[in-house]
Amino acid sequence: MKKSKANPGEHSNLLYEVEQLPVFQNRMYDAQGEAINCPKGDIRLVEDAKTGLVYNASFRPELVRYDHHYQNEQAVSAAFRSHLETVIQIISSSMGRKSIIEVGCGKGYFLEMLLADGFDAWGFDPTYEGTNSRVIKQNFSPHFGIQADGLVLRHVLEHIQDPVGFLMGLKDANGGGGKIYIEVPCFDWICEQRAWFDIFYEHVNYFRISDFNRMFDVVFESGLLFGDQYLYVVADLSSIKYPELDDNTRAQIPDNFMSSLTDSYGLEPSDEVVVWGGASKGVIFSLLKQRAGLDIRTIIDINPAKHGKYLPASGLQVHAPDKVLPGLDSKCKILVMNSNYLQEIRTMTANKFEYVSIDNR
């Protein structure tokens, strides 16, 4: 893997490269061998010299096929549910509650929260597996004759190969207008925190607030959420356009972006390395740390759907906290993948251990 400086003379400016990451970082496997031999793809992160958007030029969409083995539910955490409540407040104040469509509602958890809070809301997602009649198991299109005052697009756009074209399609599906709430990971935060473990194959795009200011003529509000890891915008969907590169907001990855890859976190060679977090960050962190020589053996996660399963590429097994914690020495260091959950983890473990926030150093 390597981090490269932008070259203004090329059509797309190379920022970062890494080979053979799992195609699905949230796909769980029943067998270790199957996990190790999971589908993999390369990342060649570039800044487009015309639009200024950052994306993986090596992305192959035919590799990405979601099924019931995909486990990305974060709402088992109280800290994440608190984040969702904040999002509901933003949507309510900016778009109202009378007419909302969530595009790409996934397993429907957030849509259920909207409905319980009194929103007149519908969801669209062809992969939905539940029974709520308010979810249409197809992509949002004009065919259904349903339009809304506001569309909600949470953690969808980073997965779409042509994000601007996709937004233009949503505009057409919604009668040419309406407001839209967009939430995606924040690329500026990834760069500032040197969070190389937050770059995934599934995420073909990496956005900054400045990108959306160039994509929409009208942005009503924008900001950072979830410890600044996510960004959001509320925009006028009718004002979507293809952005143009702005030399004042060029994308840059710091020279020391990969510096923590060889960090031992003060662990001795004989110490047990315990990683708390078997989701996206933990998957990439454990894999690249393994490749760099760190002997990781124990992964903890509170999501029951992950327990006993194996992480893609590394083949590490995920354990429930109560299966691991009783056997740990109080001097053990727990590597916490997401600092948003640190206090929750401290409380759950009676503050018994030493904790290292990997994404806030």
C-alpha positions as CSV (number, residue, x, y, z in Angstrom):
1,M,0.0,0.0,0.0
2,K,1.1,3.6,-0.5
3,K,0.1,7.2,-0.2
4,S,0.8,9.3,-3.2
5,K,0.8,13.0,-3.8
6,A,-1.6,14.5,-6.3
7,N,-0.3,15.1,-9.8
8,P,-2.2,17.9,-11.5
9,G,-1.1,16.8,-14.9
10,E,-3.2,13.6,-14.8
11,H,-6.9,13.2,-15.5
12,S,-7.3,11.8,-12.0
13,N,-4.9,12.5,-9.2
14,L,-3.7,9.5,-7.3
15,L,-4.0,9.9,-3.5
16,Y,-3.8,6.4,-1.9
17,E,-3.5,2.8,-2.9
18,V,-4.0,-0.5,-1.1
19,E,-4.3,-4.0,-2.5
20,Q,-6.7,-6.9,-1.7
21,L,-9.1,-5.6,0.8
22,P,-12.3,-7.6,1.4
23,V,-15.1,-6.6,-1.0
24,F,-17.5,-6.7,2.0
25,Q,-16.0,-5.6,5.3
26,N,-19.4,-6.4,7.0
27,R,-19.9,-9.8,5.5
28,M,-19.7,-12.5,8.2
29,Y,-18.5,-16.0,7.5
30,D,-19.3,-19.3,9.2
31,A,-16.0,-20.9,8.4
32,Q,-12.5,-19.5,8.8
33,G,-11.2,-20.7,5.5
34,E,-14.1,-19.2,3.7
35,A,-13.5,-15.9,5.4
36,I,-9.8,-15.9,4.5
37,N,-10.6,-16.7,0.9
38,C,-13.4,-14.1,0.6
39,P,-13.7,-11.9,-2.5
40,K,-11.2,-9.1,-2.5
41,G,-10.5,-6.0,-4.5
42,D,-7.9,-3.2,-4.8
43,I,-8.3,0.5,-3.9
44,R,-6.8,3.3,-6.0
45,L,-8.1,6.4,-4.5
46,V,-8.1,9.4,-6.8
47,E,-9.3,13.0,-7.1
48,D,-11.1,13.5,-10.4
49,A,-9.3,16.4,-12.2
50,K,-12.6,17.6,-13.6
51,T,-15.1,17.3,-10.8
52,G,-12.8,17.2,-7.8
53,L,-14.7,14.2,-6.4
54,V,-12.7,11.5,-4.6
55,Y,-13.4,7.9,-5.6
56,N,-11.8,4.4,-6.0
57,A,-10.7,4.1,-9.6
58,S,-10.2,0.3,-9.2
59,F,-13.8,-0.3,-8.0
60,R,-15.6,-3.2,-9.8
61,P,-19.4,-3.0,-9.2
62,E,-20.0,-6.6,-10.4
63,L,-18.1,-7.8,-7.2
64,V,-20.6,-6.1,-4.9
65,R,-23.7,-8.2,-4.3
66,Y,-25.5,-7.9,-0.9
67,D,-27.2,-10.8,0.8
68,H,-28.5,-11.8,4.3
69,H,-24.9,-12.5,5.5
70,Y,-24.2,-8.8,5.4
71,Q,-24.2,-7.4,8.9
72,N,-23.9,-3.7,9.4
73,E,-26.5,-2.9,12.0
74,Q,-25.1,-0.4,14.5
75,A,-28.3,0.3,16.4
76,V,-27.5,-2.3,19.1
77,S,-25.4,0.5,20.6
78,A,-27.0,3.1,22.8
79,A,-24.4,5.6,21.5
80,F,-25.4,5.0,17.9
81,R,-29.1,5.2,18.7
82,S,-28.4,8.6,20.3
83,H,-26.9,9.7,16.9
84,L,-30.0,8.6,15.1
85,E,-32.1,10.7,17.4
86,T,-30.0,13.7,16.5
87,V,-30.6,12.9,12.8
88,I,-34.3,12.8,13.4
89,Q,-34.2,16.2,15.0
90,I,-32.4,17.6,11.9
91,I,-34.8,16.0,9.5
92,S,-37.8,17.2,11.5
93,S,-36.6,20.8,11.7
94,S,-35.4,21.1,8.1
95,M,-38.0,19.0,6.1
96,G,-41.0,18.5,8.4
97,R,-42.7,15.2,9.3
98,K,-45.6,15.1,6.8
99,S,-44.0,13.6,3.7
100,I,-40.6,11.7,4.0
101,I,-39.1,8.9,1.9
102,E,-36.0,7.1,3.0
103,V,-34.1,5.8,0.0
104,G,-32.0,2.7,0.8
105,C,-33.6,2.0,4.1
106,G,-31.7,-1.3,4.6
107,K,-33.1,-3.4,7.4
108,G,-35.6,-0.6,8.2
109,Y,-34.4,0.3,11.7
110,F,-34.2,4.1,11.1
111,L,-37.5,4.1,9.2
112,E,-39.2,2.4,12.1
113,M,-37.8,5.2,14.3
114,L,-39.3,7.8,12.0
115,L,-42.7,6.1,12.0
116,A,-42.7,5.7,15.8
117,D,-41.9,9.4,16.2
118,G,-44.9,10.4,14.1
119,F,-43.4,10.9,10.7
120,D,-45.5,10.1,7.6
121,A,-42.6,8.1,6.0
122,W,-42.0,5.5,3.4
123,G,-38.9,3.4,2.7
124,F,-37.4,2.0,-0.5
125,D,-34.9,-0.8,-0.6
126,P,-34.8,-3.9,-2.8
127,T,-32.8,-5.8,-0.1
128,Y,-35.3,-5.2,2.7
129,E,-36.2,-8.5,4.5
130,G,-38.9,-7.3,6.9
131,T,-42.7,-7.1,6.8
132,N,-43.5,-3.4,7.2
133,S,-46.0,-2.4,4.5
134,R,-44.4,1.1,4.5
135,V,-41.3,-0.4,2.8
136,I,-41.3,-1.0,-1.0
137,K,-38.8,-3.7,-1.8
138,Q,-37.6,-1.9,-5.0
139,N,-35.5,1.1,-5.9
140,F,-37.2,4.5,-5.7
141,S,-38.5,5.5,-9.1
142,P,-41.4,7.5,-10.8
143,H,-43.1,4.2,-11.5
144,F,-44.7,4.2,-8.0
145,G,-46.3,7.6,-8.2
146,I,-45.0,8.5,-4.7
147,Q,-43.4,11.8,-4.1
148,A,-42.2,13.5,-0.9
149,D,-41.4,16.8,0.6
150,G,-38.1,15.4,1.7
151,L,-35.8,12.4,0.8
152,V,-33.5,10.8,3.3
153,L,-30.2,9.3,2.1
154,R,-28.2,7.8,4.9
155,H,-24.9,6.1,4.1
156,V,-26.0,5.2,0.6
157,L,-24.2,7.7,-1.6
158,E,-20.7,6.4,-0.8
159,H,-21.7,3.1,-2.3
160,I,-22.9,4.5,-5.6
161,Q,-20.4,4.6,-8.6
162,D,-22.0,7.7,-10.2
163,P,-23.2,9.7,-7.2
164,V,-24.3,12.8,-9.1
165,G,-26.1,10.8,-11.7
166,F,-27.8,8.9,-8.9
167,L,-29.0,12.2,-7.3
168,M,-30.3,13.4,-10.6
169,G,-32.3,10.2,-10.9
170,L,-33.8,10.8,-7.4
171,K,-34.7,14.3,-8.5
172,D,-36.6,13.0,-11.5
173,A,-38.2,10.2,-9.4
174,N,-39.4,12.9,-6.9
175,G,-41.0,15.1,-9.5
176,G,-38.0,17.3,-10.1
177,G,-37.6,18.7,-6.6
178,G,-37.9,18.5,-2.9
179,K,-35.3,18.7,-0.1
180,I,-32.8,15.9,0.5
181,Y,-30.9,14.9,3.7
182,I,-27.6,13.2,2.8
183,E,-25.3,11.6,5.4
184,V,-22.0,10.0,4.5
185,P,-18.6,9.4,6.2
186,C,-16.4,12.5,6.3
187,F,-13.3,12.2,4.2
188,D,-11.7,15.3,6.0
189,W,-12.1,13.4,9.3
190,I,-10.4,10.3,7.8
191,C,-7.5,12.4,6.7
192,E,-7.1,14.4,9.8
193,Q,-7.2,11.4,12.1
194,R,-5.0,9.3,9.8
195,A,-7.8,6.7,9.8
196,W,-6.5,4.4,7.1
197,F,-8.7,1.7,8.6
198,D,-11.8,3.8,7.4
199,I,-11.1,3.3,3.7
200,F,-13.2,0.3,2.4
201,Y,-13.7,-1.3,-0.9
202,E,-17.5,-1.0,-0.6
203,H,-17.1,2.8,-0.3
204,V,-16.4,3.8,-3.9
205,N,-16.7,7.6,-3.0
206,Y,-15.3,9.7,-0.2
207,F,-17.0,13.1,0.4
208,R,-16.2,16.4,2.0
209,I,-18.8,19.2,2.8
210,S,-17.1,21.3,0.1
211,D,-18.0,18.6,-2.5
212,F,-21.7,19.1,-1.8
213,N,-21.4,22.9,-1.9
214,R,-20.2,22.4,-5.5
215,M,-22.8,19.7,-6.3
216,F,-25.8,21.8,-5.2
217,D,-26.6,25.4,-6.0
218,V,-28.7,25.5,-2.8
219,V,-27.5,23.9,0.5
220,F,-29.8,24.8,3.4
221,E,-27.5,23.5,6.1
222,S,-24.6,21.2,6.7
223,G,-22.5,20.0,9.5
224,L,-20.6,17.1,11.2
225,L,-22.1,14.3,13.3
226,F,-21.1,11.3,15.4
227,G,-17.8,12.7,16.7
228,D,-17.2,14.4,13.3
229,Q,-16.9,11.0,11.6
230,Y,-20.0,11.7,9.5
231,L,-21.0,14.8,7.5
232,Y,-24.5,15.8,6.5
233,V,-26.2,18.3,4.2
234,V,-29.7,19.4,3.6
235,A,-30.0,20.6,0.1
236,D,-32.5,21.6,-2.6
237,L,-32.6,18.5,-4.8
238,S,-33.7,20.5,-7.8
239,S,-30.4,22.4,-7.7
240,I,-28.2,19.3,-8.3
241,K,-25.4,19.7,-10.9
242,Y,-22.1,18.1,-11.8
243,P,-19.4,19.8,-9.8
244,E,-16.2,21.4,-11.1
245,L,-12.8,21.2,-9.5
246,D,-12.0,24.1,-7.2
247,D,-8.2,24.6,-6.7
248,N,-9.0,26.1,-3.3
249,T,-10.5,22.8,-2.0
250,R,-8.2,20.2,-3.4
251,A,-8.2,16.8,-1.7
252,Q,-5.0,15.9,0.1
253,I,-4.0,12.9,2.2
254,P,-1.3,13.7,4.9
255,D,2.2,12.5,4.3
256,N,2.1,10.6,7.6
257,F,-1.3,9.0,6.9
258,M,0.0,5.5,7.4
259,S,2.3,6.3,10.4
260,S,0.2,4.3,12.9
261,L,0.4,1.1,10.9
262,T,3.5,0.0,12.7
263,D,2.4,1.4,16.1
264,S,2.5,-1.3,18.8
265,Y,0.5,0.8,21.3
266,G,2.9,-0.1,24.1
267,L,2.1,-3.8,23.8
268,E,4.8,-6.3,24.6
269,P,5.3,-9.2,22.1
270,S,3.8,-11.6,24.7
271,D,0.7,-9.5,25.3
272,E,-2.7,-10.6,24.1
273,V,-4.0,-8.1,21.5
274,V,-7.7,-7.5,22.1
275,V,-9.7,-5.5,19.5
276,W,-13.1,-4.2,20.4
277,G,-15.1,-3.7,17.2
278,G,-15.8,-6.4,14.6
279,A,-17.4,-4.0,12.1
280,S,-15.8,-2.0,9.3
281,K,-12.9,-0.3,11.2
282,G,-12.0,-3.5,13.0
283,V,-12.0,-5.6,9.9
284,I,-9.5,-3.3,8.0
285,F,-7.5,-2.5,11.1
286,S,-7.0,-6.1,12.0
287,L,-6.2,-7.2,8.4
288,L,-3.6,-4.5,7.7
289,K,-2.1,-4.9,11.2
290,Q,-1.8,-8.6,10.6
291,R,0.1,-7.9,7.4
292,A,2.3,-5.5,9.3
293,G,3.2,-8.2,11.8
294,L,0.9,-7.5,14.8
295,D,-0.4,-10.8,16.2
296,I,-4.1,-10.1,16.7
297,R,-6.1,-13.0,18.1
298,T,-9.2,-11.7,19.9
299,I,-12.1,-9.6,18.4
300,I,-15.0,-8.5,20.6
301,D,-18.3,-7.1,19.4
302,I,-21.7,-6.6,21.0
303,N,-23.7,-7.5,17.9
304,P,-25.1,-11.0,18.5
305,A,-25.3,-11.5,14.7
306,K,-21.5,-11.5,14.6
307,H,-20.8,-13.8,17.5
308,G,-18.9,-17.0,16.5
309,K,-18.6,-15.7,12.9
310,Y,-15.3,-14.9,11.1
311,L,-14.1,-11.6,9.8
312,P,-13.3,-11.4,6.0
313,A,-9.7,-11.7,4.9
314,S,-8.1,-12.0,8.3
315,G,-10.2,-15.0,9.4
316,L,-10.4,-13.8,13.0
317,Q,-13.4,-15.0,15.0
318,V,-15.7,-12.5,16.7
319,H,-16.6,-13.1,20.4
320,A,-19.3,-11.8,22.7
321,P,-17.9,-9.6,25.5
322,D,-19.0,-12.1,28.2
323,K,-17.0,-14.8,26.5
324,V,-13.7,-12.9,26.6
325,L,-13.7,-10.3,29.4
326,P,-13.6,-12.8,32.4
327,G,-10.4,-14.3,31.2
328,L,-8.5,-11.0,30.7
329,D,-6.0,-9.6,33.0
330,S,-6.8,-6.1,34.4
331,K,-3.6,-4.8,32.8
332,C,-4.8,-5.9,29.3
333,K,-5.0,-3.1,26.7
334,I,-8.2,-3.1,24.7
335,L,-7.9,-1.4,21.3
336,V,-11.2,0.4,20.7
337,M,-12.0,0.9,17.1
338,N,-14.5,3.7,17.4
339,S,-14.0,6.4,20.1
340,N,-17.8,7.1,20.0
341,Y,-18.3,3.9,21.9
342,L,-15.4,4.3,24.4
343,Q,-17.6,5.4,27.3
344,E,-20.1,2.7,26.6
345,I,-17.3,0.2,26.6
346,R,-15.8,1.5,29.8
347,T,-19.2,1.2,31.5
348,M,-19.8,-2.3,30.2
349,T,-16.4,-3.4,31.4
350,A,-16.5,-1.6,34.8
351,N,-13.5,0.5,33.6
352,K,-11.3,-2.5,34.5
353,F,-8.8,-2.4,31.7
354,E,-6.6,0.0,29.8
355,Y,-8.2,1.4,26.6
356,V,-6.7,2.8,23.4
357,S,-8.9,4.8,21.1
358,I,-7.5,3.9,17.7
359,D,-9.4,6.5,15.7
360,N,-8.6,9.5,18.0
361,R,-4.9,9.7,18.5
